[in-house]
């Protein structure tokens, strides 16, 4: 689990996600399944905490140690797009 504070945090992970061309499956808003290198899927949860922080959780070992994994980066890029759509839908 890590708290997303800046885009820079994600840069390396995004580059990796693009290189690998991982697949992201939409489960529900804030919940995504991202394909790992061995063909398995990791569940990634993106949510806002009560204090307004962006919390990202991934099931992989890297994320357990607090690292920004490419699964999280891939899920976040989808999540941010969906969140924007939601906002415009409300307006
Ligand atoms: Zn991960």
PDB file of the backbone (N, CA, C, O) and the ligand in Angstrom, with CONECT records:
HET     ZN  A 101       1
ATOM      1  N   UNK A   1       0.842  -1.193   0.000  1.00  0.00           N
ATOM      2  CA  UNK A   1       0.000   0.000   0.000  1.00  0.00           C
ATOM      3  C   UNK A   1       0.877   1.243   0.000  1.00  0.00           C
ATOM      4  O   UNK A   1       1.877   1.299   0.715  1.00  0.00           O
ATOM      5  N   UNK A   2       0.516   2.214  -0.778  1.00  0.00           N
ATOM      6  CA  UNK A   2       1.243   3.483  -0.730  1.00  0.00           C
ATOM      7  C   UNK A   2       0.277   4.635  -0.920  1.00  0.00           C
ATOM      8  O   UNK A   2      -0.825   4.475  -1.446  1.00  0.00           O
ATOM      9  N   UNK A   3       0.718   5.793  -0.479  1.00  0.00           N
ATOM     10  CA  UNK A   3      -0.089   6.999  -0.643  1.00  0.00           C
ATOM     11  C   UNK A   3       0.483   7.762  -1.827  1.00  0.00           C
ATOM     12  O   UNK A   3       1.679   8.048  -1.878  1.00  0.00           O
ATOM     13  N   UNK A   4      -0.369   8.082  -2.762  1.00  0.00           N
ATOM     14  CA  UNK A   4       0.074   8.802  -3.944  1.00  0.00           C
ATOM     15  C   UNK A   4       0.132  10.302  -3.645  1.00  0.00           C
ATOM     16  O   UNK A   4      -0.875  10.935  -3.329  1.00  0.00           O
ATOM     17  N   UNK A   5       1.342  10.841  -3.757  1.00  0.00           N
ATOM     18  CA  UNK A   5       1.500  12.260  -3.447  1.00  0.00           C
ATOM     19  C   UNK A   5       1.839  13.094  -4.668  1.00  0.00           C
ATOM     20  O   UNK A   5       1.476  14.268  -4.748  1.00  0.00           O
ATOM     21  N   UNK A   6       2.531  12.489  -5.613  1.00  0.00           N
ATOM     22  CA  UNK A   6       2.869  13.246  -6.820  1.00  0.00           C
ATOM     23  C   UNK A   6       2.939  12.315  -8.029  1.00  0.00           C
ATOM     24  O   UNK A   6       3.104  11.103  -7.896  1.00  0.00           O
ATOM     25  N   UNK A   7       2.809  12.914  -9.203  1.00  0.00           N
ATOM     26  CA  UNK A   7       2.871  12.135 -10.438  1.00  0.00           C
ATOM     27  C   UNK A   7       4.251  11.519 -10.633  1.00  0.00           C
ATOM     28  O   UNK A   7       4.386  10.442 -11.213  1.00  0.00           O
ATOM     29  N   UNK A   8       5.274  12.216 -10.142  1.00  0.00           N
ATOM     30  CA  UNK A   8       6.655  11.760 -10.307  1.00  0.00           C
ATOM     31  C   UNK A   8       6.855  10.361  -9.715  1.00  0.00           C
ATOM     32  O   UNK A   8       7.636   9.551 -10.213  1.00  0.00           O
ATOM     33  N   UNK A   9       6.120  10.119  -8.638  1.00  0.00           N
ATOM     34  CA  UNK A   9       6.181   8.819  -7.976  1.00  0.00           C
ATOM     35  C   UNK A   9       5.855   7.690  -8.951  1.00  0.00           C
ATOM     36  O   UNK A   9       6.390   6.585  -8.860  1.00  0.00           O
ATOM     37  N   UNK A  10       4.964   8.004  -9.883  1.00  0.00           N
ATOM     38  CA  UNK A  10       4.441   6.982 -10.789  1.00  0.00           C
ATOM     39  C   UNK A  10       5.226   6.816 -12.079  1.00  0.00           C
ATOM     40  O   UNK A  10       5.073   5.820 -12.787  1.00  0.00           O
ATOM     41  N   UNK A  11       6.072   7.804 -12.381  1.00  0.00           N
ATOM     42  CA  UNK A  11       6.727   7.826 -13.695  1.00  0.00           C
ATOM     43  C   UNK A  11       7.381   6.506 -14.115  1.00  0.00           C
ATOM     44  O   UNK A  11       7.114   5.985 -15.198  1.00  0.00           O
ATOM     45  N   UNK A  12       8.229   5.985 -13.253  1.00  0.00           N
ATOM     46  CA  UNK A  12       8.933   4.737 -13.585  1.00  0.00           C
ATOM     47  C   UNK A  12       7.961   3.586 -13.784  1.00  0.00           C
ATOM     48  O   UNK A  12       8.096   2.784 -14.708  1.00  0.00           O
ATOM     49  N   UNK A  13       6.983   3.525 -12.896  1.00  0.00           N
ATOM     50  CA  UNK A  13       6.005   2.439 -12.952  1.00  0.00           C
ATOM     51  C   UNK A  13       5.151   2.543 -14.215  1.00  0.00           C
ATOM     52  O   UNK A  13       4.780   1.524 -14.799  1.00  0.00           O
ATOM     53  N   UNK A  14       4.838   3.769 -14.636  1.00  0.00           N
ATOM     54  CA  UNK A  14       4.043   3.955 -15.856  1.00  0.00           C
ATOM     55  C   UNK A  14       4.843   3.505 -17.073  1.00  0.00           C
ATOM     56  O   UNK A  14       4.314   2.847 -17.968  1.00  0.00           O
ATOM     57  N   UNK A  15       6.135   3.872 -17.094  1.00  0.00           N
ATOM     58  CA  UNK A  15       7.008   3.466 -18.198  1.00  0.00           C
ATOM     59  C   UNK A  15       7.043   1.939 -18.293  1.00  0.00           C
ATOM     60  O   UNK A  15       6.977   1.368 -19.382  1.00  0.00           O
ATOM     61  N   UNK A  16       7.145   1.305 -17.151  1.00  0.00           N
ATOM     62  CA  UNK A  16       7.190  -0.160 -17.125  1.00  0.00           C
ATOM     63  C   UNK A  16       5.867  -0.755 -17.600  1.00  0.00           C
ATOM     64  O   UNK A  16       5.850  -1.710 -18.377  1.00  0.00           O
ATOM     65  N   UNK A  17       4.775  -0.191 -17.132  1.00  0.00           N
ATOM     66  CA  UNK A  17       3.448  -0.691 -17.520  1.00  0.00           C
ATOM     67  C   UNK A  17       3.250  -0.601 -19.029  1.00  0.00           C
ATOM     68  O   UNK A  17       2.668  -1.495 -19.643  1.00  0.00           O
ATOM     69  N   UNK A  18       3.746   0.495 -19.623  1.00  0.00           N
ATOM     70  CA  UNK A  18       3.610   0.679 -21.077  1.00  0.00           C
ATOM     71  C   UNK A  18       4.469  -0.318 -21.831  1.00  0.00           C
ATOM     72  O   UNK A  18       4.064  -0.867 -22.856  1.00  0.00           O
ATOM     73  N   UNK A  19       5.663  -0.540 -21.302  1.00  0.00           N
ATOM     74  CA  UNK A  19       6.611  -1.465 -21.931  1.00  0.00           C
ATOM     75  C   UNK A  19       6.050  -2.878 -21.932  1.00  0.00           C
ATOM     76  O   UNK A  19       6.121  -3.585 -22.938  1.00  0.00           O
ATOM     77  N   UNK A  20       5.505  -3.273 -20.820  1.00  0.00           N
ATOM     78  CA  UNK A  20       4.961  -4.620 -20.667  1.00  0.00           C
ATOM     79  C   UNK A  20       3.606  -4.745 -21.364  1.00  0.00           C
ATOM     80  O   UNK A  20       3.180  -5.841 -21.729  1.00  0.00           O
ATOM     81  N   UNK A  21       2.947  -3.620 -21.538  1.00  0.00           N
ATOM     82  CA  UNK A  21       1.596  -3.573 -22.114  1.00  0.00           C
ATOM     83  C   UNK A  21       0.658  -4.456 -21.318  1.00  0.00           C
ATOM     84  O   UNK A  21      -0.019  -5.334 -21.852  1.00  0.00           O
ATOM     85  N   UNK A  22       0.643  -4.200 -20.061  1.00  0.00           N
ATOM     86  CA  UNK A  22      -0.195  -5.002 -19.192  1.00  0.00           C
ATOM     87  C   UNK A  22      -1.675  -4.721 -19.435  1.00  0.00           C
ATOM     88  O   UNK A  22      -2.048  -3.680 -19.977  1.00  0.00           O
ATOM     89  N   UNK A  23      -2.492  -5.657 -19.028  1.00  0.00           N
ATOM     90  CA  UNK A  23      -3.936  -5.488 -19.205  1.00  0.00           C
ATOM     91  C   UNK A  23      -4.576  -5.121 -17.881  1.00  0.00           C
ATOM     92  O   UNK A  23      -4.211  -5.637 -16.825  1.00  0.00           O
ATOM     93  N   UNK A  24      -5.539  -4.216 -17.964  1.00  0.00           N
ATOM     94  CA  UNK A  24      -6.269  -3.827 -16.765  1.00  0.00           C
ATOM     95  C   UNK A  24      -7.735  -4.193 -16.962  1.00  0.00           C
ATOM     96  O   UNK A  24      -8.360  -3.805 -17.949  1.00  0.00           O
ATOM     97  N   UNK A  25      -8.264  -4.938 -16.016  1.00  0.00           N
ATOM     98  CA  UNK A  25      -9.683  -5.290 -16.054  1.00  0.00           C
ATOM     99  C   UNK A  25     -10.421  -4.432 -15.050  1.00  0.00           C
ATOM    100  O   UNK A  25      -9.991  -4.266 -13.908  1.00  0.00           O
ATOM    101  N   UNK A  26     -11.531  -3.895 -15.494  1.00  0.00           N
ATOM    102  CA  UNK A  26     -12.371  -3.093 -14.618  1.00  0.00           C
ATOM    103  C   UNK A  26     -13.251  -4.032 -13.792  1.00  0.00           C
ATOM    104  O   UNK A  26     -13.985  -4.846 -14.353  1.00  0.00           O
ATOM    105  N   UNK A  27     -13.183  -3.925 -12.482  1.00  0.00           N
ATOM    106  CA  UNK A  27     -14.048  -4.749 -11.623  1.00  0.00           C
ATOM    107  C   UNK A  27     -15.215  -3.895 -11.131  1.00  0.00           C
ATOM    108  O   UNK A  27     -16.382  -4.238 -11.322  1.00  0.00           O
ATOM    109  N   UNK A  28     -14.876  -2.786 -10.499  1.00  0.00           N
ATOM    110  CA  UNK A  28     -15.862  -1.784 -10.100  1.00  0.00           C
ATOM    111  C   UNK A  28     -15.085  -0.485  -9.919  1.00  0.00           C
ATOM    112  O   UNK A  28     -13.855  -0.497  -9.955  1.00  0.00           O
ATOM    113  N   UNK A  29     -15.774   0.625  -9.726  1.00  0.00           N
ATOM    114  CA  UNK A  29     -15.066   1.891  -9.592  1.00  0.00           C
ATOM    115  C   UNK A  29     -14.119   1.825  -8.391  1.00  0.00           C
ATOM    116  O   UNK A  29     -14.560   1.675  -7.252  1.00  0.00           O
ATOM    117  N   UNK A  30     -12.818   1.937  -8.656  1.00  0.00           N
ATOM    118  CA  UNK A  30     -11.823   1.864  -7.582  1.00  0.00           C
ATOM    119  C   UNK A  30     -11.205   0.480  -7.414  1.00  0.00           C
ATOM    120  O   UNK A  30     -10.245   0.309  -6.662  1.00  0.00           O
ATOM    121  N   UNK A  31     -11.751  -0.496  -8.109  1.00  0.00           N
ATOM    122  CA  UNK A  31     -11.216  -1.865  -8.027  1.00  0.00           C
ATOM    123  C   UNK A  31     -10.885  -2.397  -9.408  1.00  0.00           C
ATOM    124  O   UNK A  31     -11.740  -2.450 -10.292  1.00  0.00           O
ATOM    125  N   UNK A  32      -9.621  -2.794  -9.582  1.00  0.00           N
ATOM    126  CA  UNK A  32      -9.168  -3.239 -10.889  1.00  0.00           C
ATOM    127  C   UNK A  32      -8.314  -4.484 -10.760  1.00  0.00           C
ATOM    128  O   UNK A  32      -7.679  -4.710  -9.730  1.00  0.00           O
ATOM    129  N   UNK A  33      -8.303  -5.289 -11.807  1.00  0.00           N
ATOM    130  CA  UNK A  33      -7.432  -6.469 -11.831  1.00  0.00           C
ATOM    131  C   UNK A  33      -6.390  -6.219 -12.908  1.00  0.00           C
ATOM    132  O   UNK A  33      -6.724  -5.971 -14.066  1.00  0.00           O
ATOM    133  N   UNK A  34      -5.134  -6.286 -12.518  1.00  0.00           N
ATOM    134  CA  UNK A  34      -4.042  -5.996 -13.458  1.00  0.00           C
ATOM    135  C   UNK A  34      -3.214  -7.256 -13.666  1.00  0.00           C
ATOM    136  O   UNK A  34      -2.846  -7.949 -12.718  1.00  0.00           O
ATOM    137  N   UNK A  35      -2.937  -7.525 -14.927  1.00  0.00           N
ATOM    138  CA  UNK A  35      -2.199  -8.733 -15.274  1.00  0.00           C
ATOM    139  C   UNK A  35      -0.731  -8.617 -14.892  1.00  0.00           C
ATOM    140  O   UNK A  35      -0.076  -7.624 -15.204  1.00  0.00           O
ATOM    141  N   UNK A  36      -0.223  -9.635 -14.216  1.00  0.00           N
ATOM    142  CA  UNK A  36       1.182  -9.679 -13.835  1.00  0.00           C
ATOM    143  C   UNK A  36       2.009 -10.341 -14.910  1.00  0.00           C
ATOM    144  O   UNK A  36       1.469 -10.860 -15.887  1.00  0.00           O
ATOM    145  N   UNK A  37       3.317 -10.327 -14.735  1.00  0.00           N
ATOM    146  CA  UNK A  37       4.218 -10.857 -15.768  1.00  0.00           C
ATOM    147  C   UNK A  37       4.060 -12.368 -15.966  1.00  0.00           C
ATOM    148  O   UNK A  37       4.359 -12.885 -17.042  1.00  0.00           O
ATOM    149  N   UNK A  38       3.598 -13.069 -14.948  1.00  0.00           N
ATOM    150  CA  UNK A  38       3.440 -14.516 -15.116  1.00  0.00           C
ATOM    151  C   UNK A  38       2.013 -14.904 -15.497  1.00  0.00           C
ATOM    152  O   UNK A  38       1.647 -16.077 -15.426  1.00  0.00           O
ATOM    153  N   UNK A  39       1.215 -13.926 -15.899  1.00  0.00           N
ATOM    154  CA  UNK A  39      -0.127 -14.202 -16.386  1.00  0.00           C
ATOM    155  C   UNK A  39      -1.202 -14.200 -15.320  1.00  0.00           C
ATOM    156  O   UNK A  39      -2.387 -14.351 -15.615  1.00  0.00           O
ATOM    157  N   UNK A  40      -0.782 -14.028 -14.088  1.00  0.00           N
ATOM    158  CA  UNK A  40      -1.753 -13.957 -12.995  1.00  0.00           C
ATOM    159  C   UNK A  40      -2.308 -12.529 -12.881  1.00  0.00           C
ATOM    160  O   UNK A  40      -1.744 -11.591 -13.444  1.00  0.00           O
ATOM    161  N   UNK A  41      -3.382 -12.380 -12.171  1.00  0.00           N
ATOM    162  CA  UNK A  41      -3.955 -11.044 -12.003  1.00  0.00           C
ATOM    163  C   UNK A  41      -3.837 -10.573 -10.562  1.00  0.00           C
ATOM    164  O   UNK A  41      -4.068 -11.335  -9.623  1.00  0.00           O
ATOM    165  N   UNK A  42      -3.476  -9.312 -10.403  1.00  0.00           N
ATOM    166  CA  UNK A  42      -3.413  -8.705  -9.079  1.00  0.00           C
ATOM    167  C   UNK A  42      -4.560  -7.725  -8.945  1.00  0.00           C
ATOM    168  O   UNK A  42      -4.878  -6.988  -9.878  1.00  0.00           O
ATOM    169  N   UNK A  43      -5.170  -7.725  -7.789  1.00  0.00           N
ATOM    170  CA  UNK A  43      -6.247  -6.765  -7.556  1.00  0.00           C
ATOM    171  C   UNK A  43      -5.659  -5.473  -7.010  1.00  0.00           C
ATOM    172  O   UNK A  43      -4.882  -5.486  -6.055  1.00  0.00           O
ATOM    173  N   UNK A  44      -6.031  -4.368  -7.619  1.00  0.00           N
ATOM    174  CA  UNK A  44      -5.566  -3.053  -7.178  1.00  0.00           C
ATOM    175  C   UNK A  44      -6.775  -2.236  -6.739  1.00  0.00           C
ATOM    176  O   UNK A  44      -7.772  -2.136  -7.455  1.00  0.00           O
ATOM    177  N   UNK A  45      -6.664  -1.659  -5.553  1.00  0.00           N
ATOM    178  CA  UNK A  45      -7.734  -0.800  -5.041  1.00  0.00           C
ATOM    179  C   UNK A  45      -7.244   0.638  -4.961  1.00  0.00           C
ATOM    180  O   UNK A  45      -6.179   0.906  -4.405  1.00  0.00           O
ATOM    181  N   UNK A  46      -8.015   1.555  -5.512  1.00  0.00           N
ATOM    182  CA  UNK A  46      -7.673   2.974  -5.444  1.00  0.00           C
ATOM    183  C   UNK A  46      -8.787   3.654  -4.666  1.00  0.00           C
ATOM    184  O   UNK A  46      -9.961   3.511  -5.007  1.00  0.00           O
ATOM    185  N   UNK A  47      -8.433   4.382  -3.636  1.00  0.00           N
ATOM    186  CA  UNK A  47      -9.478   5.080  -2.888  1.00  0.00           C
ATOM    187  C   UNK A  47      -8.964   6.346  -2.218  1.00  0.00           C
ATOM    188  O   UNK A  47      -7.767   6.518  -1.987  1.00  0.00           O
ATOM    189  N   UNK A  48      -9.898   7.210  -1.921  1.00  0.00           N
ATOM    190  CA  UNK A  48      -9.583   8.433  -1.183  1.00  0.00           C
ATOM    191  C   UNK A  48      -9.841   8.165   0.287  1.00  0.00           C
ATOM    192  O   UNK A  48     -10.893   7.644   0.658  1.00  0.00           O
ATOM    193  N   UNK A  49      -8.882   8.523   1.117  1.00  0.00           N
ATOM    194  CA  UNK A  49      -9.090   8.341   2.545  1.00  0.00           C
ATOM    195  C   UNK A  49      -9.903   9.515   3.077  1.00  0.00           C
ATOM    196  O   UNK A  49     -10.155  10.490   2.368  1.00  0.00           O
ATOM    197  N   UNK A  50     -10.304   9.403   4.328  1.00  0.00           N
ATOM    198  CA  UNK A  50     -11.094  10.463   4.963  1.00  0.00           C
ATOM    199  C   UNK A  50     -10.326  11.785   4.995  1.00  0.00           C
ATOM    200  O   UNK A  50     -10.922  12.861   5.022  1.00  0.00           O
ATOM    201  N   UNK A  51      -9.000  11.688   4.991  1.00  0.00           N
ATOM    202  CA  UNK A  51      -8.183  12.904   5.039  1.00  0.00           C
ATOM    203  C   UNK A  51      -7.846  13.422   3.634  1.00  0.00           C
ATOM    204  O   UNK A  51      -7.099  14.389   3.485  1.00  0.00           O
ATOM    205  N   UNK A  52      -8.400  12.772   2.614  1.00  0.00           N
ATOM    206  CA  UNK A  52      -8.205  13.251   1.251  1.00  0.00           C
ATOM    207  C   UNK A  52      -6.977  12.724   0.541  1.00  0.00           C
ATOM    208  O   UNK A  52      -6.636  13.172  -0.554  1.00  0.00           O
ATOM    209  N   UNK A  53      -6.313  11.762   1.177  1.00  0.00           N
ATOM    210  CA  UNK A  53      -5.139  11.175   0.541  1.00  0.00           C
ATOM    211  C   UNK A  53      -5.574  10.108  -0.453  1.00  0.00           C
ATOM    212  O   UNK A  53      -6.620   9.477  -0.304  1.00  0.00           O
ATOM    213  N   UNK A  54      -4.743   9.926  -1.469  1.00  0.00           N
ATOM    214  CA  UNK A  54      -5.043   8.892  -2.451  1.00  0.00           C
ATOM    215  C   UNK A  54      -4.296   7.624  -2.074  1.00  0.00           C
ATOM    216  O   UNK A  54      -3.073   7.544  -2.190  1.00  0.00           O
ATOM    217  N   UNK A  55      -5.043   6.654  -1.628  1.00  0.00           N
ATOM    218  CA  UNK A  55      -4.444   5.409  -1.188  1.00  0.00           C
ATOM    219  C   UNK A  55      -4.557   4.375  -2.303  1.00  0.00           C
ATOM    220  O   UNK A  55      -5.614   4.207  -2.911  1.00  0.00           O
ATOM    221  N   UNK A  56      -3.459   3.696  -2.556  1.00  0.00           N
ATOM    222  CA  UNK A  56      -3.455   2.667  -3.591  1.00  0.00           C
ATOM    223  C   UNK A  56      -2.943   1.365  -2.982  1.00  0.00           C
ATOM    224  O   UNK A  56      -1.880   1.325  -2.362  1.00  0.00           O
ATOM    225  N   UNK A  57      -3.712   0.320  -3.172  1.00  0.00           N
ATOM    226  CA  UNK A  57      -3.318  -0.978  -2.648  1.00  0.00           C
ATOM    227  C   UNK A  57      -3.223  -1.981  -3.779  1.00  0.00           C
ATOM    228  O   UNK A  57      -4.092  -2.039  -4.649  1.00  0.00           O
ATOM    229  N   UNK A  58      -2.159  -2.770  -3.760  1.00  0.00           N
ATOM    230  CA  UNK A  58      -2.002  -3.837  -4.750  1.00  0.00           C
ATOM    231  C   UNK A  58      -1.628  -5.093  -3.989  1.00  0.00           C
ATOM    232  O   UNK A  58      -1.004  -5.034  -2.929  1.00  0.00           O
ATOM    233  N   UNK A  59      -2.011  -6.212  -4.537  1.00  0.00           N
ATOM    234  CA  UNK A  59      -1.751  -7.489  -3.860  1.00  0.00           C
ATOM    235  C   UNK A  59      -0.325  -7.997  -4.014  1.00  0.00           C
ATOM    236  O   UNK A  59       0.066  -8.932  -3.315  1.00  0.00           O
ATOM    237  N   UNK A  60       0.457  -7.412  -4.903  1.00  0.00           N
ATOM    238  CA  UNK A  60       1.784  -7.972  -5.189  1.00  0.00           C
ATOM    239  C   UNK A  60       2.776  -7.704  -4.053  1.00  0.00           C
ATOM    240  O   UNK A  60       2.531  -6.878  -3.175  1.00  0.00           O
ATOM    241  N   UNK A  61       3.887  -8.415  -4.093  1.00  0.00           N
ATOM    242  CA  UNK A  61       4.873  -8.302  -3.023  1.00  0.00           C
ATOM    243  C   UNK A  61       5.533  -6.936  -2.964  1.00  0.00           C
ATOM    244  O   UNK A  61       5.827  -6.430  -1.881  1.00  0.00           O
ATOM    245  N   UNK A  62       5.764  -6.341  -4.120  1.00  0.00           N
ATOM    246  CA  UNK A  62       6.399  -5.028  -4.152  1.00  0.00           C
ATOM    247  C   UNK A  62       5.576  -3.998  -3.408  1.00  0.00           C
ATOM    248  O   UNK A  62       6.101  -3.198  -2.634  1.00  0.00           O
ATOM    249  N   UNK A  63       4.274  -4.031  -3.657  1.00  0.00           N
ATOM    250  CA  UNK A  63       3.375  -3.067  -3.026  1.00  0.00           C
ATOM    251  C   UNK A  63       3.291  -3.297  -1.515  1.00  0.00           C
ATOM    252  O   UNK A  63       3.099  -2.357  -0.744  1.00  0.00           O
ATOM    253  N   UNK A  64       3.436  -4.542  -1.112  1.00  0.00           N
ATOM    254  CA  UNK A  64       3.430  -4.844   0.330  1.00  0.00           C
ATOM    255  C   UNK A  64       4.551  -4.111   1.041  1.00  0.00           C
ATOM    256  O   UNK A  64       4.424  -3.721   2.201  1.00  0.00           O
ATOM    257  N   UNK A  65       5.658  -3.929   0.320  1.00  0.00           N
ATOM    258  CA  UNK A  65       6.809  -3.227   0.894  1.00  0.00           C
ATOM    259  C   UNK A  65       6.690  -1.711   0.736  1.00  0.00           C
ATOM    260  O   UNK A  65       7.569  -0.964   1.168  1.00  0.00           O
ATOM    261  N   UNK A  66       5.604  -1.265   0.116  1.00  0.00           N
ATOM    262  CA  UNK A  66       5.393   0.163  -0.052  1.00  0.00           C
ATOM    263  C   UNK A  66       5.936   0.710  -1.359  1.00  0.00           C
ATOM    264  O   UNK A  66       6.024   1.924  -1.540  1.00  0.00           O
ATOM    265  N   UNK A  67       6.305  -0.191  -2.278  1.00  0.00           N
ATOM    266  CA  UNK A  67       6.825   0.256  -3.567  1.00  0.00           C
ATOM    267  C   UNK A  67       5.670   0.584  -4.516  1.00  0.00           C
ATOM    268  O   UNK A  67       4.570   0.045  -4.393  1.00  0.00           O
ATOM    269  N   UNK A  68       5.948   1.477  -5.458  1.00  0.00           N
ATOM    270  CA  UNK A  68       4.956   1.810  -6.478  1.00  0.00           C
ATOM    271  C   UNK A  68       5.138   0.817  -7.617  1.00  0.00           C
ATOM    272  O   UNK A  68       6.084   0.930  -8.397  1.00  0.00           O
ATOM    273  N   UNK A  69       4.245  -0.146  -7.715  1.00  0.00           N
ATOM    274  CA  UNK A  69       4.396  -1.166  -8.752  1.00  0.00           C
ATOM    275  C   UNK A  69       3.684  -0.727 -10.026  1.00  0.00           C
ATOM    276  O   UNK A  69       2.861   0.188 -10.017  1.00  0.00           O
ATOM    277  N   UNK A  70       4.023  -1.404 -11.125  1.00  0.00           N
ATOM    278  CA  UNK A  70       3.396  -1.015 -12.392  1.00  0.00           C
ATOM    279  C   UNK A  70       1.927  -1.415 -12.452  1.00  0.00           C
ATOM    280  O   UNK A  70       1.164  -0.853 -13.238  1.00  0.00           O
ATOM    281  N   UNK A  71       1.528  -2.375 -11.634  1.00  0.00           N
ATOM    282  CA  UNK A  71       0.098  -2.742 -11.584  1.00  0.00           C
ATOM    283  C   UNK A  71      -0.707  -1.536 -11.112  1.00  0.00           C
ATOM    284  O   UNK A  71      -1.735  -1.174 -11.685  1.00  0.00           O
ATOM    285  N   UNK A  72      -0.191  -0.929 -10.039  1.00  0.00           N
ATOM    286  CA  UNK A  72      -0.863   0.241  -9.477  1.00  0.00           C
ATOM    287  C   UNK A  72      -0.900   1.378 -10.490  1.00  0.00           C
ATOM    288  O   UNK A  72      -1.912   2.065 -10.627  1.00  0.00           O
ATOM    289  N   UNK A  73       0.211   1.572 -11.199  1.00  0.00           N
ATOM    290  CA  UNK A  73       0.282   2.650 -12.195  1.00  0.00           C
ATOM    291  C   UNK A  73      -0.731   2.422 -13.313  1.00  0.00           C
ATOM    292  O   UNK A  73      -1.404   3.356 -13.751  1.00  0.00           O
ATOM    293  N   UNK A  74      -0.834   1.184 -13.767  1.00  0.00           N
ATOM    294  CA  UNK A  74      -1.770   0.859 -14.848  1.00  0.00           C
ATOM    295  C   UNK A  74      -3.213   1.050 -14.378  1.00  0.00           C
ATOM    296  O   UNK A  74      -4.040   1.608 -15.099  1.00  0.00           O
ATOM    297  N   UNK A  75      -3.503   0.585 -13.173  1.00  0.00           N
ATOM    298  CA  UNK A  75      -4.855   0.722 -12.630  1.00  0.00           C
ATOM    299  C   UNK A  75      -5.202   2.194 -12.411  1.00  0.00           C
ATOM    300  O   UNK A  75      -6.327   2.625 -12.666  1.00  0.00           O
ATOM    301  N   UNK A  76      -4.225   2.950 -11.938  1.00  0.00           N
ATOM    302  CA  UNK A  76      -4.462   4.368 -11.665  1.00  0.00           C
ATOM    303  C   UNK A  76      -4.766   5.158 -12.925  1.00  0.00           C
ATOM    304  O   UNK A  76      -5.606   6.057 -12.910  1.00  0.00           O
ATOM    305  N   UNK A  77      -4.088   4.829 -14.013  1.00  0.00           N
ATOM    306  CA  UNK A  77      -4.343   5.587 -15.242  1.00  0.00           C
ATOM    307  C   UNK A  77      -5.780   5.392 -15.698  1.00  0.00           C
ATOM    308  O   UNK A  77      -6.402   6.315 -16.224  1.00  0.00           O
ATOM    309  N   UNK A  78      -6.309   4.184 -15.494  1.00  0.00           N
ATOM    310  CA  UNK A  78      -7.711   3.929 -15.822  1.00  0.00           C
ATOM    311  C   UNK A  78      -8.625   4.628 -14.807  1.00  0.00           C
ATOM    312  O   UNK A  78      -9.626   5.248 -15.165  1.00  0.00           O
ATOM    313  N   UNK A  79      -8.249   4.507 -13.552  1.00  0.00           N
ATOM    314  CA  UNK A  79      -9.050   5.084 -12.473  1.00  0.00           C
ATOM    315  C   UNK A  79      -9.198   6.603 -12.610  1.00  0.00           C
ATOM    316  O   UNK A  79     -10.290   7.146 -12.441  1.00  0.00           O
ATOM    317  N   UNK A  80      -8.095   7.277 -12.915  1.00  0.00           N
ATOM    318  CA  UNK A  80      -8.126   8.733 -13.044  1.00  0.00           C
ATOM    319  C   UNK A  80      -9.048   9.144 -14.194  1.00  0.00           C
ATOM    320  O   UNK A  80      -9.793  10.118 -14.082  1.00  0.00           O
ATOM    321  N   UNK A  81      -8.993   8.396 -15.298  1.00  0.00           N
ATOM    322  CA  UNK A  81      -9.863   8.670 -16.439  1.00  0.00           C
ATOM    323  C   UNK A  81     -11.328   8.513 -16.077  1.00  0.00           C
ATOM    324  O   UNK A  81     -12.168   9.326 -16.461  1.00  0.00           O
ATOM    325  N   UNK A  82     -11.623   7.457 -15.333  1.00  0.00           N
ATOM    326  CA  UNK A  82     -13.005   7.194 -14.918  1.00  0.00           C
ATOM    327  C   UNK A  82     -13.495   8.240 -13.927  1.00  0.00           C
ATOM    328  O   UNK A  82     -14.646   8.673 -13.977  1.00  0.00           O
ATOM    329  N   UNK A  83     -12.605   8.637 -13.029  1.00  0.00           N
ATOM    330  CA  UNK A  83     -12.970   9.643 -12.025  1.00  0.00           C
ATOM    331  C   UNK A  83     -13.312  10.965 -12.713  1.00  0.00           C
ATOM    332  O   UNK A  83     -14.243  11.657 -12.301  1.00  0.00           O
ATOM    333  N   UNK A  84     -12.563  11.315 -13.760  1.00  0.00           N
ATOM    334  CA  UNK A  84     -12.847  12.541 -14.510  1.00  0.00           C
ATOM    335  C   UNK A  84     -14.198  12.456 -15.200  1.00  0.00           C
ATOM    336  O   UNK A  84     -14.969  13.415 -15.198  1.00  0.00           O
ATOM    337  N   UNK A  85     -14.476  11.304 -15.786  1.00  0.00           N
ATOM    338  CA  UNK A  85     -15.771  11.104 -16.446  1.00  0.00           C
ATOM    339  C   UNK A  85     -16.909  11.282 -15.466  1.00  0.00           C
ATOM    340  O   UNK A  85     -17.933  11.888 -15.781  1.00  0.00           O
ATOM    341  N   UNK A  86     -16.716  10.749 -14.274  1.00  0.00           N
ATOM    342  CA  UNK A  86     -17.732  10.849 -13.232  1.00  0.00           C
ATOM    343  C   UNK A  86     -18.008  12.303 -12.864  1.00  0.00           C
ATOM    344  O   UNK A  86     -19.153  12.734 -12.732  1.00  0.00           O
ATOM    345  N   UNK A  87     -16.907  13.040 -12.704  1.00  0.00           N
ATOM    346  CA  UNK A  87     -17.044  14.447 -12.334  1.00  0.00           C
ATOM    347  C   UNK A  87     -17.822  15.225 -13.381  1.00  0.00           C
ATOM    348  O   UNK A  87     -18.711  16.010 -13.051  1.00  0.00           O
ATOM    349  N   UNK A  88     -17.482  15.004 -14.647  1.00  0.00           N
ATOM    350  CA  UNK A  88     -18.176  15.734 -15.709  1.00  0.00           C
ATOM    351  C   UNK A  88     -19.631  15.284 -15.792  1.00  0.00           C
ATOM    352  O   UNK A  88     -20.507  16.069 -16.153  1.00  0.00           O
ATOM    353  N   UNK A  89     -19.886  14.028 -15.459  1.00  0.00           N
ATOM    354  CA  UNK A  89     -21.260  13.511 -15.495  1.00  0.00           C
ATOM    355  C   UNK A  89     -22.126  14.202 -14.444  1.00  0.00           C
ATOM    356  O   UNK A  89     -23.312  14.448 -14.664  1.00  0.00           O
ATOM    357  N   UNK A  90     -21.525  14.506 -13.313  1.00  0.00           N
ATOM    358  CA  UNK A  90     -22.260  15.169 -12.237  1.00  0.00           C
ATOM    359  C   UNK A  90     -22.585  16.609 -12.638  1.00  0.00           C
ATOM    360  O   UNK A  90     -23.690  17.095 -12.401  1.00  0.00           O
ATOM    361  N   UNK A  91     -21.616  17.276 -13.244  1.00  0.00           N
ATOM    362  CA  UNK A  91     -21.818  18.659 -13.690  1.00  0.00           C
ATOM    363  C   UNK A  91     -22.781  18.616 -14.862  1.00  0.00           C
ATOM    364  O   UNK A  91     -23.117  19.658 -15.424  1.00  0.00           O
TER     365      UNK A  91
HETATM  366 ZN    ZN A 101       1.500  -4.551  -7.774  1.00  0.00          ZN
END
